Amino acid sequence: MSVIVEDVSKIYGNQQALNNISFSVDSGSVLGILGPNGAGKSTLLKIITGYLLPTSGMVKINDLKVDPDNLSIKRLIGYLPENNPLYPDLYVREYLRLMAGIYKIPKRNLRIEETIEMTGLCNEATKKIGVLSKGYRQRVGLAQALLHDPALLILDEPTSGLDPGQLVEIRQLIRNISSNKTVLLSTHIMQEVEAICDRVLILNQGRVVAIETPDNIKKITPSKTRRIEIEFKEVVPITFFDSLSGILKKEQTSDYKFSLHTTEVDLRPEIFKLAVKSNLTLLTLHEQESSMEKSFLELVK
C-alpha cells in the first residue's frame, strides 16, 4: 500500500497550514510525522484520509486519487484521531459490532473476535468503554481502526496521555500491526519515533524540513561540541584536566565522575593517555551520542 503526497497545500482564510508538501511512503513501512504544535500534522492526516480537501495538490493511495466521495479509497484506510471518539456507555464488543455494521463487514462476529484478540482486549470485551483505563480505551480505538482490515493505518497521537507501561504496550502493538500494513504515525514523542518508525517526516510552519531515517535525522545537524562522560576508580580533582586543550566546560558530578564539553576534536585518546601516565584506572570513557530531540529542535527553530 503506497501513499504519494504531491504538492499539497492547505489554506484556512489568511493562514497557510500546509505549503507544497510532497513525500511518499512505501508499503509495509512506518512513517513518523513530527512537528511543533501548529506545524500542520493533523491537517495533513485529515487530507490523506479524505476528511479535508487540499487547497491544491493531491494524494494518491495505490495510484488512486483520494476523493472524499470515493468509498473504495476509504475502505483502504483505518484512522485513529487524536481525540479518540468513543461511546462510553457501550460495551467494547457492542461498540465494535456497531462499527462492523457501519463498515458492512462480512462475517462480522468472526472479525470482531479476531480484532479483540489482536489488540489485547479479550479480558475487557465485556466491560463498558467508560470504565476502561486510558490505555485500554486507546486499544479500543485501534481495534475500531483495524476492524475492516485496512491496508493503510493512520494514527494521530496514539499514545498521548498514557503512562510508561501503557506506552510500551501500545508501541509494541503498533509495531506488530505494521508488519503487514503501511502506518502513518503523528507524534511529538521522540522515543516513540526511534522505537517504531522506519522514517521520519518533520514539519515546521506547514513545510517539510526533513524526511529521513531516525539515525540519519540525528546526523543532519551534528553538534558543534562533544560531551564526554568519564569515571575513574580513584578520587580525582577536577584540575586533572587542566593540561588538555579544547575543553569548553568541565562538570564534576562526584569524586570519581566528570562530564566534559569539548570542541569538535575527539579528546578521548588524550584523556586515556593522561590517565595511564597518572596511573589512574578508567571505568568509563564514552562520548554521549547526538539525540533526536537536539536535531529536531535545531531543524524547527
C-alpha positions in Angstrom: 0.0 0.0 0.0 1.9 3.0 -1.3 1.0 6.6 -0.4 2.1 9.6 -2.5 1.5 13.2 -1.4 2.2 15.6 -4.3 2.5 19.4 -3.7 -0.3 19.5 -1.1 -1.2 23.0 0.3 -4.0 23.9 2.6 -5.1 27.5 3.3 -7.6 28.5 6.0 -8.6 32.1 5.3 -5.4 34.0 5.6 -3.5 31.2 7.2 -1.4 28.7 5.2 -1.5 25.4 7.2 0.4 23.4 4.6 2.8 24.7 1.9 3.6 22.4 -1.0 4.0 19.2 0.9 5.5 16.2 -1.1 6.6 12.8 0.1 5.9 9.1 -0.5 5.6 6.1 1.8 6.4 2.5 0.7 4.1 -0.4 1.5 4.7 -2.1 4.9 6.7 0.8 6.5 6.0 3.2 9.4 6.4 6.9 8.8 6.6 9.1 11.8 5.3 12.7 11.4 6.9 15.1 13.8 6.5 18.9 14.3 5.7 21.5 16.9 2.1 22.4 17.7 0.6 24.1 14.7 3.0 22.6 12.2 0.2 21.1 10.2 0.4 17.4 11.2 -3.3 16.8 11.9 -4.3 18.8 8.8 -2.1 16.6 6.7 -3.5 13.4 8.1 -7.1 14.6 7.6 -6.3 15.4 3.9 -4.8 11.9 3.4 -7.9 10.3 4.9 -10.1 12.4 2.6 -11.8 14.2 5.5 -10.4 17.5 4.3 -9.8 18.7 0.7 -6.4 20.3 -0.1 -6.4 23.8 -1.5 -4.0 22.5 -4.1 -2.1 19.3 -4.9 -3.3 15.7 -4.5 -2.9 12.5 -2.5 -2.7 9.1 -4.1 -3.2 5.7 -2.4 -2.1 2.8 -4.6 -2.2 5.2 -7.6 -5.9 6.2 -6.8 -6.5 9.8 -6.1 -8.0 10.4 -2.7 -11.5 11.8 -3.0 -13.9 12.5 -0.1 -16.7 10.8 -2.1 -14.7 7.7 -3.1 -15.7 5.0 -0.7 -13.4 2.4 -2.3 -10.4 4.6 -1.1 -11.9 5.0 2.4 -12.2 1.2 2.7 -8.4 1.1 2.5 -7.8 3.4 5.4 -8.1 2.9 9.2 -7.9 6.1 11.2 -7.4 6.8 14.9 -7.8 10.6 15.5 -6.0 12.4 18.3 -9.2 12.7 20.4 -10.3 9.1 20.4 -14.1 9.4 19.9 -15.8 6.5 21.7 -19.2 5.8 23.2 -18.5 5.4 27.0 -21.9 3.8 27.7 -21.4 1.0 25.1 -19.7 -2.3 25.9 -16.4 -2.9 24.0 -17.9 -5.8 21.9 -21.1 -3.9 21.4 -19.2 -0.9 20.1 -17.2 -3.0 17.7 -20.4 -4.6 16.4 -21.8 -1.2 15.7 -18.6 -0.2 13.8 -18.6 -3.5 11.9 -22.2 -2.7 10.8 -21.1 0.7 9.5 -18.2 -0.9 7.6 -20.6 -3.6 6.3 -18.0 -6.3 7.2 -18.9 -9.8 6.1 -18.7 -12.5 8.9 -18.5 -9.6 11.3 -18.6 -11.7 14.5 -15.6 -13.6 13.5 -13.7 -10.4 12.5 -14.7 -8.7 15.8 -13.2 -11.6 17.8 -10.0 -11.6 15.7 -9.6 -7.9 16.3 -10.3 -8.1 20.0 -7.5 -10.8 20.3 -5.1 -8.8 18.1 -5.4 -5.6 20.2 -5.3 -7.4 23.6 -8.9 -6.7 24.6 -10.0 -10.2 25.5 -10.4 -9.5 29.2 -12.0 -6.1 28.6 -14.5 -7.0 25.9 -17.5 -7.4 28.3 -16.8 -4.1 30.0 -18.3 -0.7 29.3 -15.8 1.6 27.5 -16.3 4.3 30.1 -14.8 2.2 32.9 -11.6 1.3 30.9 -8.2 2.9 31.6 -6.8 5.4 29.0 -4.5 2.6 27.7 -7.4 0.2 27.0 -9.6 3.0 25.5 -6.7 3.6 23.1 -6.7 -0.2 22.3 -10.5 0.1 21.6 -9.8 3.0 19.2 -7.1 0.9 17.5 -9.5 -2.0 17.2 -12.0 0.3 15.5 -9.4 1.5 13.1 -8.3 -2.1 12.3 -11.7 -3.7 12.2 -12.1 -3.6 8.4 -8.5 -4.8 7.9 -7.3 -1.6 6.2 -4.0 -1.6 4.2 -3.2 2.0 5.5 -3.4 2.8 9.2 -3.3 6.5 10.2 -2.6 7.2 13.9 -2.8 10.8 15.3 -1.0 11.0 18.7 -2.0 7.4 19.6 0.0 7.3 22.9 -0.9 10.8 24.2 -1.6 10.7 28.0 -0.5 7.1 28.6 1.6 6.0 31.5 5.0 4.4 30.8 3.6 0.8 31.0 0.8 1.6 28.6 3.3 3.4 26.3 5.4 0.3 25.9 2.3 -1.9 25.2 0.8 0.4 22.6 4.1 0.9 20.8 4.6 -2.9 20.6 1.1 -3.3 19.3 1.7 -0.7 16.6 5.0 -2.4 15.6 3.3 -5.8 15.4 0.5 -4.3 13.2 3.0 -2.6 10.9 4.3 -6.0 9.7 1.6 -6.1 7.0 0.3 -2.6 6.9 1.5 0.9 6.0 1.4 3.1 9.0 1.4 6.9 9.3 2.1 8.0 12.9 1.8 11.6 14.1 3.5 12.2 17.4 5.6 14.6 19.4 7.4 11.9 21.5 11.0 11.4 20.2 11.4 8.0 21.9 8.3 6.8 20.1 9.8 7.7 16.7 13.0 5.9 17.4 11.2 2.8 18.8 8.6 2.4 16.0 9.4 4.4 12.8 11.3 3.4 9.7 11.4 7.0 8.5 10.6 10.4 10.0 8.9 13.4 8.3 9.5 16.7 10.2 7.1 19.6 9.5 7.6 23.2 10.6 5.2 26.0 9.7 3.5 23.9 7.1 6.7 22.9 5.3 8.7 19.7 5.1 12.1 20.4 6.7 13.4 16.8 6.7 12.4 13.3 5.8 14.9 10.6 6.8 15.5 7.6 8.9 15.8 8.3 12.7 19.5 7.6 12.7 20.1 10.0 9.7 17.9 12.7 11.3 20.4 12.8 14.2 23.3 13.3 11.6 21.6 16.2 9.8 22.5 18.7 12.4 25.7 17.5 14.1 26.5 19.2 17.3 29.3 21.8 17.3 30.5 20.4 20.6 31.2 17.0 22.1 30.2 15.7 25.5 32.4 13.1 27.1 31.4 11.1 30.2 34.4 9.9 32.4 34.5 7.8 35.6 37.7 6.9 37.5 38.2 4.2 40.1 40.2 6.6 42.2 39.3 10.1 43.6 40.4 12.7 41.1 40.3 16.5 41.3 38.7 18.5 38.5 42.0 20.2 37.9 43.3 16.9 36.5 42.0 18.0 33.0 43.7 21.5 33.0 46.5 20.3 30.8 44.1 19.4 28.0 43.2 22.0 25.3 39.8 22.1 23.7 37.7 21.8 26.8 34.8 24.3 26.9 33.2 23.3 30.2 34.0 20.9 33.0 31.5 19.4 35.4 32.3 17.1 38.3 29.3 15.0 39.4 31.1 13.1 42.1 34.6 12.4 43.4 35.0 9.9 40.6 32.8 11.2 37.7 33.2 14.0 35.3 31.4 15.4 32.2 33.5 17.4 29.7 32.1 19.6 27.0 34.7 19.9 24.3 35.3 21.3 20.8 34.7 19.1 17.8 38.1 17.4 18.3 37.8 14.0 20.0 39.8 14.2 23.3 39.2 10.7 24.4 42.6 9.4 23.3 44.3 12.3 25.1 42.3 11.6 28.3 43.2 7.9 28.1 46.9 8.7 27.7 46.8 11.2 30.6 45.1 8.6 32.9 47.7 5.9 32.0 50.5 8.4 32.7 49.0 9.3 36.0 48.5 5.6 36.9 44.7 6.0 37.2 42.0 3.4 36.3 39.3 4.5 33.9 36.0 2.8 34.4 34.0 4.9 31.9 35.2 6.9 28.9 32.5 7.5 26.3 31.0 10.2 24.1 27.4 11.0 24.5 25.5 10.3 21.3 23.6 13.0 19.4 19.9 12.8 20.2 16.8 13.0 18.1 15.5 15.8 20.3 18.5 18.0 19.7 18.3 17.5 15.9 14.5 18.2 16.0 14.9 21.4 17.9 17.7 22.6 15.6 15.6 21.8 12.5 12.4 23.6 13.7 13.9 26.6 15.5 
